[in-house]
């Protein structure tokens, strides 16, 4: 039975799952403390777009780092989840 990803492409029996990384995304807003979110995503661009979708126009969004695989597991991050750290 074929599996489908979010883009609708058939995974097939030999296609591996893409590796995900827990990216640290900083959200800067005037006169506010910088907020840093951990986002489990396939790429930094995907993580940035997920945070930008929730940010307002006056907020700046940047990638500031990544978490280790063990720390991401300890936090219990799930794919696509965004958590304030």
N, CA, C and O atoms as CSV, one atom per row, in Angstrom:
chain,resi,resn,atom,element,x,y,z
A,1,UNK,N,N,0.852,-1.176,0.000
A,1,UNK,CA,C,0.000,0.000,0.000
A,1,UNK,C,C,0.901,1.244,0.000
A,1,UNK,O,O,1.722,1.392,0.905
A,2,UNK,N,N,0.772,2.138,-0.984
A,2,UNK,CA,C,1.637,3.323,-1.038
A,2,UNK,C,C,1.267,4.336,0.042
A,2,UNK,O,O,0.109,4.482,0.435
A,3,UNK,N,N,2.297,5.020,0.497
A,3,UNK,CA,C,2.097,6.085,1.463
A,3,UNK,C,C,2.289,7.413,0.747
A,3,UNK,O,O,3.067,7.503,-0.204
A,4,UNK,N,N,1.591,8.432,1.195
A,4,UNK,CA,C,1.700,9.728,0.562
A,4,UNK,C,C,2.186,10.755,1.571
A,4,UNK,O,O,1.775,10.749,2.731
A,5,UNK,N,N,3.065,11.634,1.113
A,5,UNK,CA,C,3.531,12.725,1.956
A,5,UNK,C,C,2.596,13.906,1.778
A,5,UNK,O,O,1.627,13.829,1.022
A,6,UNK,N,N,2.882,14.997,2.469
A,6,UNK,CA,C,2.029,16.178,2.363
A,6,UNK,C,C,2.009,16.767,0.956
A,6,UNK,O,O,1.036,17.414,0.570
A,7,UNK,N,N,3.087,16.544,0.180
A,7,UNK,CA,C,3.120,17.084,-1.174
A,7,UNK,C,C,2.441,16.174,-2.186
A,7,UNK,O,O,2.382,16.500,-3.371
A,8,UNK,N,N,1.923,15.027,-1.727
A,8,UNK,CA,C,1.180,14.134,-2.602
A,8,UNK,C,C,2.035,13.186,-3.409
A,8,UNK,O,O,1.508,12.481,-4.269
A,9,UNK,N,N,3.337,13.137,-3.167
A,9,UNK,CA,C,4.236,12.264,-3.911
A,9,UNK,C,C,4.224,10.885,-3.270
A,9,UNK,O,O,4.267,10.758,-2.046
A,10,UNK,N,N,4.166,9.855,-4.105
A,10,UNK,CA,C,4.168,8.487,-3.603
A,10,UNK,C,C,5.521,8.173,-2.976
A,10,UNK,O,O,6.555,8.302,-3.632
A,11,UNK,N,N,5.518,7.762,-1.703
A,11,UNK,CA,C,6.764,7.434,-1.014
A,11,UNK,C,C,7.411,6.176,-1.589
A,11,UNK,O,O,8.636,6.094,-1.682
A,12,UNK,N,N,6.612,5.218,-1.965
A,12,UNK,CA,C,7.144,3.972,-2.490
A,12,UNK,C,C,7.846,3.163,-1.414
A,12,UNK,O,O,8.074,3.666,-0.313
A,13,UNK,N,N,8.190,1.921,-1.714
A,13,UNK,CA,C,8.797,1.065,-0.693
A,13,UNK,C,C,10.252,1.405,-0.386
A,13,UNK,O,O,10.735,1.060,0.692
A,14,UNK,N,N,10.970,2.072,-1.297
A,14,UNK,CA,C,12.396,2.324,-1.098
A,14,UNK,C,C,12.720,3.744,-0.658
A,14,UNK,O,O,13.864,4.021,-0.295
A,15,UNK,N,N,11.762,4.637,-0.678
A,15,UNK,CA,C,12.031,6.027,-0.308
A,15,UNK,C,C,12.084,6.161,1.211
A,15,UNK,O,O,11.158,5.756,1.914
A,16,UNK,N,N,13.179,6.732,1.704
A,16,UNK,CA,C,13.342,6.902,3.143
A,16,UNK,C,C,12.642,8.166,3.609
A,16,UNK,O,O,12.412,9.090,2.829
A,17,UNK,N,N,12.304,8.194,4.900
A,17,UNK,CA,C,11.746,9.404,5.492
A,17,UNK,C,C,12.839,10.457,5.523
A,17,UNK,O,O,14.010,10.145,5.735
A,18,UNK,N,N,12.451,11.696,5.313
A,18,UNK,CA,C,13.422,12.775,5.384
A,18,UNK,C,C,13.763,13.037,6.838
A,18,UNK,O,O,12.898,12.978,7.712
A,19,UNK,N,N,15.041,13.329,7.089
A,19,UNK,CA,C,15.469,13.609,8.448
A,19,UNK,C,C,14.982,14.980,8.866
A,19,UNK,O,O,14.965,15.918,8.069
A,20,UNK,N,N,14.591,15.087,10.106
A,20,UNK,CA,C,14.117,16.352,10.646
A,20,UNK,C,C,15.113,16.848,11.681
A,20,UNK,O,O,15.770,16.063,12.365
A,21,UNK,N,N,15.210,18.154,11.780
A,21,UNK,CA,C,16.080,18.800,12.746
A,21,UNK,C,C,15.241,19.759,13.569
A,21,UNK,O,O,14.293,20.359,13.063
A,22,UNK,N,N,15.590,19.903,14.829
A,22,UNK,CA,C,14.905,20.862,15.693
A,22,UNK,C,C,15.643,22.195,15.579
A,22,UNK,O,O,16.691,22.390,16.194
A,23,UNK,N,N,15.087,23.105,14.788
A,23,UNK,CA,C,15.698,24.418,14.575
A,23,UNK,C,C,15.235,25.384,15.658
A,23,UNK,O,O,14.092,25.334,16.112
A,24,UNK,N,N,16.141,26.260,16.059
A,24,UNK,CA,C,15.818,27.323,17.006
A,24,UNK,C,C,15.552,28.591,16.210
A,24,UNK,O,O,16.429,29.077,15.496
A,25,UNK,N,N,14.348,29.123,16.333
A,25,UNK,CA,C,13.918,30.293,15.583
A,25,UNK,C,C,13.666,31.441,16.565
A,25,UNK,O,O,12.852,31.313,17.479
A,26,UNK,N,N,14.369,32.564,16.371
A,26,UNK,CA,C,14.199,33.735,17.234
A,26,UNK,C,C,13.191,34.681,16.607
A,26,UNK,O,O,13.230,34.939,15.404
A,27,UNK,N,N,12.288,35.195,17.430
A,27,UNK,CA,C,11.283,36.164,16.984
A,27,UNK,C,C,11.544,37.469,17.732
A,27,UNK,O,O,11.417,37.535,18.954
A,28,UNK,N,N,11.913,38.511,16.973
A,28,UNK,CA,C,12.219,39.821,17.536
A,28,UNK,C,C,11.030,40.753,17.323
A,28,UNK,O,O,10.478,40.836,16.226
A,29,UNK,N,N,10.648,41.448,18.384
A,29,UNK,CA,C,9.572,42.423,18.285
A,29,UNK,C,C,10.000,43.653,19.083
A,29,UNK,O,O,10.634,43.528,20.131
A,30,UNK,N,N,9.650,44.842,18.585
A,30,UNK,CA,C,10.022,46.077,19.265
A,30,UNK,C,C,9.561,46.078,20.712
A,30,UNK,O,O,8.431,45.705,21.026
A,31,UNK,N,N,10.459,46.504,21.577
A,31,UNK,CA,C,10.172,46.686,23.008
A,31,UNK,C,C,9.713,45.415,23.716
A,31,UNK,O,O,9.053,45.484,24.753
A,32,UNK,N,N,10.054,44.277,23.169
A,32,UNK,CA,C,9.710,42.996,23.787
A,32,UNK,C,C,10.971,42.140,23.872
A,32,UNK,O,O,11.916,42.339,23.109
A,33,UNK,N,N,10.980,41.202,24.791
A,33,UNK,CA,C,12.087,40.249,24.880
A,33,UNK,C,C,12.059,39.330,23.652
A,33,UNK,O,O,10.998,39.038,23.099
A,34,UNK,N,N,13.240,38.887,23.245
A,34,UNK,CA,C,13.332,37.963,22.111
A,34,UNK,C,C,12.761,36.619,22.538
A,34,UNK,O,O,13.106,36.098,23.599
A,35,UNK,N,N,11.895,36.067,21.716
A,35,UNK,CA,C,11.326,34.747,21.977
A,35,UNK,C,C,11.996,33.745,21.049
A,35,UNK,O,O,12.182,34.007,19.860
A,36,UNK,N,N,12.354,32.601,21.607
A,36,UNK,CA,C,13.009,31.564,20.810
A,36,UNK,C,C,12.129,30.323,20.826
A,36,UNK,O,O,11.734,29.833,21.884
A,37,UNK,N,N,11.830,29.825,19.631
A,37,UNK,CA,C,10.989,28.642,19.463
A,37,UNK,C,C,11.811,27.500,18.890
A,37,UNK,O,O,12.695,27.720,18.062
A,38,UNK,N,N,11.524,26.292,19.326
A,38,UNK,CA,C,12.099,25.085,18.737
A,38,UNK,C,C,11.054,24.521,17.777
A,38,UNK,O,O,9.903,24.301,18.154
A,39,UNK,N,N,11.466,24.293,16.541
A,39,UNK,CA,C,10.558,23.779,15.508
A,39,UNK,C,C,11.202,22.561,14.865
A,39,UNK,O,O,12.314,22.652,14.346
A,40,UNK,N,N,10.521,21.426,14.891
A,40,UNK,CA,C,11.019,20.204,14.270
A,40,UNK,C,C,10.571,20.193,12.814
A,40,UNK,O,O,9.385,20.047,12.518
A,41,UNK,N,N,11.544,20.349,11.903
A,41,UNK,CA,C,11.211,20.458,10.476
A,41,UNK,C,C,12.304,19.824,9.623
A,41,UNK,O,O,13.400,19.537,10.105
A,42,UNK,N,N,11.986,19.609,8.345
A,42,UNK,CA,C,12.911,18.998,7.402
A,42,UNK,C,C,14.030,19.976,7.022
A,42,UNK,O,O,15.171,19.561,6.817
A,43,UNK,N,N,13.708,21.264,6.929
A,43,UNK,CA,C,14.709,22.259,6.555
A,43,UNK,C,C,14.495,23.534,7.349
A,43,UNK,O,O,13.435,23.750,7.937
A,44,UNK,N,N,15.523,24.376,7.354
A,44,UNK,CA,C,15.426,25.656,8.054
A,44,UNK,C,C,14.368,26.540,7.401
A,44,UNK,O,O,13.664,27.275,8.095
A,45,UNK,N,N,14.248,26.479,6.083
A,45,UNK,CA,C,13.251,27.282,5.370
A,45,UNK,C,C,11.833,26.887,5.777
A,45,UNK,O,O,10.963,27.744,5.934
A,46,UNK,N,N,11.609,25.595,5.945
A,46,UNK,CA,C,10.299,25.109,6.374
A,46,UNK,C,C,9.983,25.607,7.783
A,46,UNK,O,O,8.864,26.040,8.058
A,47,UNK,N,N,10.969,25.543,8.669
A,47,UNK,CA,C,10.771,26.015,10.038
A,47,UNK,C,C,10.491,27.518,10.059
A,47,UNK,O,O,9.603,27.979,10.776
A,48,UNK,N,N,11.255,28.280,9.266
A,48,UNK,CA,C,11.037,29.733,9.196
A,48,UNK,C,C,9.651,30.064,8.672
A,48,UNK,O,O,8.981,30.945,9.211
A,49,UNK,N,N,9.214,29.379,7.640
A,49,UNK,CA,C,7.904,29.674,7.064
A,49,UNK,C,C,6.783,29.351,8.051
A,49,UNK,O,O,5.759,30.035,8.076
A,50,UNK,N,N,6.975,28.310,8.865
A,50,UNK,CA,C,5.960,27.959,9.856
A,50,UNK,C,C,5.836,29.056,10.918
A,50,UNK,O,O,4.726,29.395,11.327
A,51,UNK,N,N,6.955,29.606,11.362
A,51,UNK,CA,C,6.918,30.665,12.365
A,51,UNK,C,C,6.428,31.971,11.754
A,51,UNK,O,O,5.660,32.701,12.381
A,52,UNK,N,N,6.869,32.269,10.533
A,52,UNK,CA,C,6.432,33.504,9.858
A,52,UNK,C,C,4.924,33.528,9.631
A,52,UNK,O,O,4.312,34.596,9.628
A,53,UNK,N,N,4.332,32.368,9.444
A,53,UNK,CA,C,2.884,32.296,9.233
A,53,UNK,C,C,2.115,32.814,10.444
A,53,UNK,O,O,0.995,33.306,10.309
A,54,UNK,N,N,2.717,32.704,11.625
A,54,UNK,CA,C,2.058,33.155,12.848
A,54,UNK,C,C,2.545,34.527,13.316
A,54,UNK,O,O,1.953,35.121,14.217
A,55,UNK,N,N,3.614,35.028,12.711
A,55,UNK,CA,C,4.182,36.319,13.117
A,55,UNK,C,C,3.454,37.465,12.421
A,55,UNK,O,O,2.867,37.291,11.353
A,56,UNK,N,N,3.504,38.637,13.047
A,56,UNK,CA,C,2.917,39.830,12.436
A,56,UNK,C,C,3.978,40.550,11.619
A,56,UNK,O,O,5.147,40.162,11.623
A,57,UNK,N,N,3.569,41.595,10.924
A,57,UNK,CA,C,4.473,42.312,10.020
A,57,UNK,C,C,5.632,42.995,10.740
A,57,UNK,O,O,6.710,43.142,10.164
A,58,UNK,N,N,5.428,43.415,11.990
A,58,UNK,CA,C,6.480,44.133,12.709
A,58,UNK,C,C,7.457,43.210,13.433
A,58,UNK,O,O,8.303,43.691,14.187
A,59,UNK,N,N,7.362,41.904,13.224
A,59,UNK,CA,C,8.260,40.943,13.859
A,59,UNK,C,C,9.319,40.474,12.880
A,59,UNK,O,O,9.032,40.233,11.707
A,60,UNK,N,N,10.562,40.345,13.374
A,60,UNK,CA,C,11.662,39.792,12.578
A,60,UNK,C,C,11.889,38.349,13.034
A,60,UNK,O,O,11.893,38.061,14.231
A,61,UNK,N,N,12.077,37.456,12.078
A,61,UNK,CA,C,12.230,36.024,12.373
A,61,UNK,C,C,13.558,35.546,11.797
A,61,UNK,O,O,13.842,35.762,10.619
A,62,UNK,N,N,14.383,34.887,12.643
A,62,UNK,CA,C,15.705,34.404,12.223
A,62,UNK,C,C,15.971,33.016,12.792
A,62,UNK,O,O,15.478,32.665,13.864
A,63,UNK,N,N,16.765,32.223,12.051
A,63,UNK,CA,C,17.261,30.951,12.578
A,63,UNK,C,C,18.495,31.269,13.409
A,63,UNK,O,O,19.409,31.938,12.928
A,64,UNK,N,N,18.533,30.794,14.660
A,64,UNK,CA,C,19.664,31.090,15.534
A,64,UNK,C,C,20.432,29.835,15.952
A,64,UNK,O,O,21.459,29.938,16.623
A,65,UNK,N,N,19.952,28.662,15.569
A,65,UNK,CA,C,20.664,27.449,15.921
A,65,UNK,C,C,19.802,26.217,15.754
A,65,UNK,O,O,18.767,26.240,15.088
A,66,UNK,N,N,20.256,25.137,16.375
A,66,UNK,CA,C,19.527,23.867,16.306
A,66,UNK,C,C,19.762,23.105,17.600
A,66,UNK,O,O,20.757,23.324,18.291
A,67,UNK,N,N,18.843,22.213,17.919
A,67,UNK,CA,C,18.970,21.358,19.095
A,67,UNK,C,C,19.539,20.008,18.678
A,67,UNK,O,O,19.397,19.589,17.529
A,68,UNK,N,N,20.173,19.345,19.608
A,68,UNK,CA,C,20.642,17.989,19.338
A,68,UNK,C,C,19.441,17.058,19.228
A,68,UNK,O,O,18.349,17.367,19.706
A,69,UNK,N,N,19.659,15.933,18.599
A,69,UNK,CA,C,18.586,14.958,18.437
A,69,UNK,C,C,18.094,14.461,19.796
A,69,UNK,O,O,16.894,14.275,19.996
A,70,UNK,N,N,19.028,14.247,20.731
A,70,UNK,CA,C,18.644,13.761,22.063
A,70,UNK,C,C,17.796,14.780,22.809
A,70,UNK,O,O,16.815,14.415,23.457
A,71,UNK,N,N,18.167,16.058,22.724
A,71,UNK,CA,C,17.402,17.089,23.417
A,71,UNK,C,C,16.010,17.243,22.801
A,71,UNK,O,O,15.032,17.448,23.520
A,72,UNK,N,N,15.919,17.145,21.476
A,72,UNK,CA,C,14.614,17.214,20.809
A,72,UNK,C,C,13.722,16.062,21.271
A,72,UNK,O,O,12.520,16.245,21.463
A,73,UNK,N,N,14.303,14.889,21.447
A,73,UNK,CA,C,13.530,13.736,21.944
A,73,UNK,C,C,13.084,13.954,23.382
A,73,UNK,O,O,11.946,13.645,23.735
A,74,UNK,N,N,13.987,14.493,24.223
A,74,UNK,CA,C,13.638,14.738,25.621
A,74,UNK,C,C,12.509,15.759,25.747
A,74,UNK,O,O,11.667,15.653,26.639
A,75,UNK,N,N,12.493,16.749,24.848
A,75,UNK,CA,C,11.417,17.735,24.855
A,75,UNK,C,C,10.119,17.166,24.300
A,75,UNK,O,O,9.049,17.736,24.511
A,76,UNK,N,N,10.210,16.043,23.591
A,76,UNK,CA,C,9.026,15.417,23.021
A,76,UNK,C,C,8.485,16.173,21.813
A,76,UNK,O,O,7.279,16.164,21.565
A,77,UNK,N,N,9.371,16.829,21.056
A,77,UNK,CA,C,8.921,17.570,19.866
A,77,UNK,C,C,8.420,16.607,18.807
A,77,UNK,O,O,9.020,15.560,18.563
A,78,UNK,N,N,7.327,16.971,18.191
A,78,UNK,CA,C,6.760,16.186,17.101
A,78,UNK,C,C,6.933,16.966,15.798
A,78,UNK,O,O,7.051,18.191,15.834
A,79,UNK,N,N,6.952,16.298,14.665
A,79,UNK,CA,C,7.124,16.984,13.379
A,79,UNK,C,C,6.100,18.102,13.192
A,79,UNK,O,O,4.897,17.896,13.355
A,80,UNK,N,N,6.598,19.274,12.851
A,80,UNK,CA,C,5.742,20.427,12.613
A,80,UNK,C,C,5.344,21.177,13.872
A,80,UNK,O,O,4.719,22.235,13.790
A,81,UNK,N,N,5.696,20.645,15.033
A,81,UNK,CA,C,5.330,21.297,16.303
A,81,UNK,C,C,6.276,22.475,16.575
A,81,UNK,O,O,7.465,22.421,16.257
A,82,UNK,N,N,5.731,23.516,17.159
A,82,UNK,CA,C,6.501,24.700,17.499
A,82,UNK,C,C,6.365,24.915,19.006
A,82,UNK,O,O,5.252,24.999,19.525
A,83,UNK,N,N,7.505,25.005,19.711
A,83,UNK,CA,C,7.457,25.123,21.172
A,83,UNK,C,C,8.396,26.238,21.631
A,83,UNK,O,O,9.542,26.331,21.191
A,84,UNK,N,N,7.881,27.078,22.526
A,84,UNK,CA,C,8.669,28.150,23.115
A,84,UNK,C,C,9.699,27.531,24.070
A,84,UNK,O,O,9.352,26.737,24.945
A,85,UNK,N,N,10.974,27.910,23.886
A,85,UNK,CA,C,12.026,27.390,24.773
A,85,UNK,C,C,12.711,28.513,25.516
A,85,UNK,O,O,13.621,28.265,26.307
